[in-house]
Amino acid sequence: MFIRLHKMTVMPTRILLLLLITAFNYTFIQAQGQPPQIRGTLPEKGIYRFPAFIEGSIVFRNGIISSARLNYNVSLDEMHFINQDGDTLSVAEPVTISFISTGNSRFYYDKGYLQTIDTSGAIILAFKQSLASQQMRTGAYGMTTPHEGIRNYTFFTGNGQRYKLGEDEEIKVTSRENYFFGDAYGHFKKAGKEFIYDHFEKHQADLKEFIKTNHINFNDLKDLERLMQFCKKIAS
């Protein structure tokens, strides 16, 4: 079996995931492109990539393909789906997966899930979001301010941590994007010069000149997209 039961549990009162049930604002992706901006209050079940579970396919390394209604849980770094009984399940042993397609998006698993931005060239450009939260306190006139002795939390897969809050507190969530280059086999490395040089050995001189002249920042999506276009040009 490739799945494990991952039913959403109800936390006791004053526990983070039950208190933070208000809506959050973020832009979701239905096609390859810009990573979504996540900024708002963490809802009860965490932050999902898409507003609803959508039809998709899980392609395993052994060639088996499984169809399901899928959604990626950013908070847990897990791919979830709903079975015929209405239970929310998560994909087990994701290392056995070649890739997952949901709508017009594709996910790979390499020490965590990565969502693709551009797969049209010899290399893949993908991103991963990490969430950070800030404890806030509601003061006079309903205004929220950072809590004294502020603590920042980063959510990792299966960390199992629970944070108690007072009745006048909430958690504000923001995200940070990290970009990766990958190959057709689903092997990824943090976006950098070395990966590009290794995959375009015959064009290293041109690439070095382009990166230097255009001041390419490997942490900036627009710069990476320009670099990807140049790589496609020299490879054609």
C-alpha positions in Angstrom: 0.0 0.0 0.0 1.3 3.5 -0.8 -1.0 5.5 1.5 -1.4 5.9 5.2 -4.4 7.2 7.1 -4.0 10.9 8.0 -7.3 12.0 9.4 -7.5 15.5 10.7 -7.8 15.6 14.5 -9.6 18.1 16.6 -7.3 19.8 19.1 -8.3 20.8 22.6 -9.4 24.5 23.1 -6.6 27.0 23.4 -4.5 24.9 21.0 -3.1 26.6 18.0 -4.8 24.7 15.2 -8.3 25.0 16.7 -8.1 28.6 17.5 -6.8 29.7 14.1 -9.8 29.0 12.0 -10.2 32.3 10.4 -9.7 32.6 6.7 -6.2 33.3 5.3 -5.3 35.2 2.2 -2.9 33.8 -0.4 -2.7 33.4 -4.1 -2.8 29.8 -5.3 -1.3 28.3 -8.4 -3.3 26.4 -11.0 -0.6 26.4 -13.5 3.2 26.7 -13.5 4.3 30.2 -12.7 4.8 32.4 -9.7 4.9 30.8 -6.2 1.9 31.8 -4.2 2.2 34.6 -1.6 1.1 33.3 1.8 0.3 35.8 4.4 -2.5 35.5 6.9 -3.8 33.5 9.8 -3.1 29.7 10.0 -6.4 27.9 9.5 -7.4 24.7 11.3 -6.1 22.2 8.8 -3.1 24.1 7.8 -2.4 25.8 4.5 -3.2 23.9 1.3 -1.8 24.8 -2.1 -5.2 24.7 -3.8 -8.6 25.9 -2.6 -10.0 22.4 -3.1 -8.9 18.9 -3.8 -8.5 18.4 -7.6 -8.1 15.4 -9.8 -4.5 14.3 -10.3 -2.2 11.4 -10.9 0.6 9.8 -8.8 3.3 8.3 -11.0 5.5 5.8 -9.2 9.1 4.9 -10.1 7.9 1.3 -10.9 5.6 2.6 -13.6 2.3 2.3 -11.6 0.0 5.3 -12.0 -2.7 6.0 -9.5 -5.5 8.6 -9.9 -6.9 10.5 -6.9 -8.3 13.9 -5.8 -5.2 15.6 -4.5 -4.0 18.7 -2.6 -0.6 19.6 -1.2 -0.5 20.6 2.5 2.2 23.3 2.7 2.1 23.3 6.5 2.9 19.6 6.8 4.9 19.2 3.5 2.6 16.3 2.6 0.5 15.3 -0.4 -3.1 14.6 0.7 -6.0 13.0 -1.1 -9.6 11.9 -0.2 -10.7 8.3 -0.5 -14.1 7.0 -1.4 -15.1 7.1 2.3 -14.3 10.8 2.6 -11.2 10.2 4.7 -8.2 12.5 4.2 -5.1 10.4 3.5 -1.5 11.2 2.9 0.8 9.5 0.5 3.2 7.2 2.3 6.8 6.5 1.2 7.0 9.5 -1.2 10.6 8.4 -2.1 8.9 5.8 -4.4 7.2 8.5 -6.4 8.5 9.7 -9.8 6.2 12.8 -9.8 2.7 13.9 -9.0 0.5 15.9 -11.4 -2.3 18.0 -10.1 -4.2 20.1 -12.7 -1.4 22.0 -14.6 1.1 21.6 -11.7 3.7 19.0 -11.1 5.4 18.0 -7.8 8.6 16.0 -7.3 9.8 14.6 -4.0 13.5 15.1 -3.1 13.9 15.4 0.7 10.5 17.2 0.6 8.0 18.2 -2.0 9.0 20.6 -4.7 6.6 22.3 -7.1 7.7 23.0 -10.7 7.7 26.4 -12.3 9.3 25.6 -15.6 9.8 22.1 -17.1 10.1 23.1 -20.7 13.9 23.0 -21.0 16.8 20.6 -20.3 16.6 21.3 -16.6 13.7 21.9 -14.3 13.1 25.1 -12.2 11.1 24.4 -9.0 10.4 26.0 -5.6 9.7 25.0 -2.1 7.9 27.2 0.5 8.8 27.2 4.2 6.3 28.7 6.6 7.2 31.0 9.5 4.7 32.2 12.1 4.7 35.1 14.5 2.7 35.2 17.7 0.5 38.3 17.9 -1.7 39.8 20.7 -4.9 41.6 20.2 -4.9 45.0 22.1 -7.1 48.0 22.3 -9.6 48.6 19.5 -8.9 45.1 18.2 -5.4 46.0 16.9 -2.9 43.2 16.8 0.7 43.7 17.8 3.7 41.4 18.2 3.7 39.6 21.5 6.3 40.5 24.0 9.1 37.9 23.9 8.1 37.1 20.3 8.8 33.6 19.1 9.1 32.6 15.4 8.2 29.1 14.4 9.0 27.2 11.2 6.8 24.3 10.3 8.4 21.1 9.2 6.9 17.8 8.1 5.5 15.8 11.0 7.1 18.0 13.7 4.1 17.2 15.9 4.5 20.4 17.9 1.5 22.3 19.4 1.6 25.9 20.6 -0.8 27.1 23.4 -2.2 30.6 22.9 -4.2 32.9 25.1 -7.6 34.1 24.2 -6.2 37.4 22.9 -3.5 35.8 20.7 -3.2 34.5 17.2 -0.5 33.3 14.9 0.3 35.3 11.7 1.9 33.2 8.9 4.3 34.2 6.2 6.3 32.2 3.8 9.8 32.1 2.2 10.5 30.6 -1.2 13.6 28.6 -2.0 14.4 27.7 -5.6 15.9 24.6 -7.0 17.2 23.2 -10.3 16.4 19.6 -11.2 16.9 17.0 -13.9 14.5 14.6 -15.6 15.1 12.0 -13.0 13.8 14.1 -10.2 17.1 15.0 -8.6 17.3 18.5 -7.3 19.8 20.9 -5.9 19.4 24.5 -4.6 19.6 26.9 -7.5 23.2 27.9 -8.2 25.9 28.2 -10.7 27.4 24.8 -10.3 24.3 22.9 -11.4 24.0 25.1 -14.5 27.7 24.7 -15.4 27.5 20.9 -14.9 24.5 20.5 -17.2 25.8 22.9 -20.0 29.5 22.1 -20.0 29.9 23.1 -23.6 28.5 26.5 -22.9 30.1 27.5 -19.7 31.9 30.5 -21.1 28.6 31.9 -22.5 26.8 31.2 -19.2 29.5 32.8 -17.1 29.3 35.9 -19.2 25.5 36.0 -19.1 25.3 35.5 -15.3 28.0 38.2 -14.7 26.6 40.7 -17.2 23.0 40.4 -16.0 23.9 40.2 -12.3 21.8 37.0 -11.9 20.5 36.5 -8.4 19.8 32.8 -7.7 17.3 33.8 -5.0 15.2 35.9 -7.4 12.6 34.2 -9.5 12.7 36.8 -12.3 16.4 36.4 -12.7 16.1 32.6 -12.7 13.4 32.7 -15.4 15.7 34.9 -17.5 18.5 32.4 -17.0 16.2 29.5 -17.9 15.3 31.2 -21.2 19.0 31.7 -22.0 19.8 28.0 -21.2 17.0 27.0 -23.7 18.5 29.3 -26.3 22.0 28.0 -26.1 20.8 24.4 -26.0 18.7 24.6 -29.1 
